[in-house]
Amino acid sequence: MAALRADAAEPALPRGQVELIDAVLAVRETCSFALEHLRDIAVDMPALLPALETFERRCDALSARGIDVAELDFEASYGRSSMEYYDGFAFGFVCESRPDLPPIATGGRYDALTRRLGGGQEIPAVGGVIRPGILLEVAR
């Protein structure tokens, strides 16, 4: 509770910063175009640059393994309200022709959760779930 009180006592973010955050969260396009769009935003928000370098390396690694990243969708706000404990890369695979179904698979990085639960010890962590029933349903 003390942390929440301290957070509530902090001044609001300046309007310009809120607009930049909103611009980042609005990015929803293929990985290639998302990277370009985020680079444009990073001109005014240089703190994004390390994350963009990581994102670019991830895209390069996927490409090197034969995955067409130009076909992969990217959504900056993905998992924001349903996967709060993820603090890094988060993913979800959906069947676009079956929007009535939940994601086939979801997951991501959650290093901060393990640091919190581990009493400050840094433990890299990644996890995910595959829903076999949904996978079988879309395979039909």
N, C-alpha and C positions, 0 to 999 in steps of 0.2 A: 504494500500500500504506500509505503514511503516513496518508492520509485515513481509511482503514479502521481502522487502529490507533487513531487519535484518536477516531473514532466509537465504537469498542468500549469505550474508556475512559470514555465519558460515562455518568452514572448513568441507570438505567432511568426511564422516564416514570412518574409517579405513577398509581396504579390508576384514579383518577377521570378522568384525561386519556385513558387507554387505553379506558375505557368509553365516553367521548364519541366518540372516533375510531371505535370499533366501531359505535356507534349511527349515525354518519354513513355508514359503509361498508355498513350493513345497509339503507339506504334504497333501495327498489326498488318504484316505483309510477309512475303517470302523472305527467307534469311538474307539473300543477296541485297534486296531492296531495303530491308530493315537495317542492315549494317550501314548502308549509305545514308539513310534517314537519321540514324543515331549519330553518325559522324557529323552531320549538319548541326544537330542539337548540341553536340559536344563542343562546338566552337564557342558557345555561350555557357557551357557546363563542362569544363575540362575534367572534373572529377569522374566523368564517365569513361575517360580514355583507357584506364586499366581494364575495366570490364569489357570494353569494345575489343581490346587486344586479345583477351581471353576468348571472347565470342568468335573472333576471326580465326584464331588457332583451332577452335572446336570445329568451325565450318571447314577449314582446310583439312583437318584430320578425317572428317566424314567424307569429304571429296576424295581423299587419298584412298579411301576404302570403297570407292565406287558409288557412293550415295550422291544423288543429284540434289545439292542443297538449294538450287534454284526452284525446286519443287517442294521444299520443306517450308511450312508456315511457321512464323515467329510471332508471338504475342507477348509484348513486354509485361502486360498485367496478368499473365497466366498464373493461376494459383494464388493470387493475392488474397482472396477471401476464403479459399477452401484448403489451402496447403500452407498455412502460416508458419509452420516450423521449418520449412525449407528456406535456406538463406543464401543459396547459390543457384546454380542451374537447376531448373525444374522442367519436366517434360510430361507430355500427355499425347497418347495416340488415340485418335478417334476415327470412326468410320464415317466419312463425309456423306455417304449415301444413306446412312441410318442415324440422323440426328436425334432420333428418339432413344437411342441407347447411350448408356454412360461410356466413358472412355474405356478402350480395350486395355490400356496400360498407363500408369502414371508413376512419377517418382522424382527424385532429385537429390541434391546435396543438403545436409542438415548439420553442418559442423558446429554451429552455435548451440544447438540443442544438446549435443554430447558434452560441450564445454560446460554448459550450465548444470547438467545432471552429473557430470564427472568432477564437480568441485573445482572447476577452472582448468582441468587438464584438457589440452587440445587433442581431440581424436577425430581425424578426418572420417566422414561418414557419408554414405550414399545408400539409398534404398529405393524400392519400387514395388509395384504390385502389377501382376498380369491377371486379368480376369478370363480364365479359360472358357467359361460359359459364354461370355460375350464374343470371344474369338471364334468359337464354334458357330454362334448365331450368325456372324457376318460372313463366315465361310460358306454358308448354305446358298 
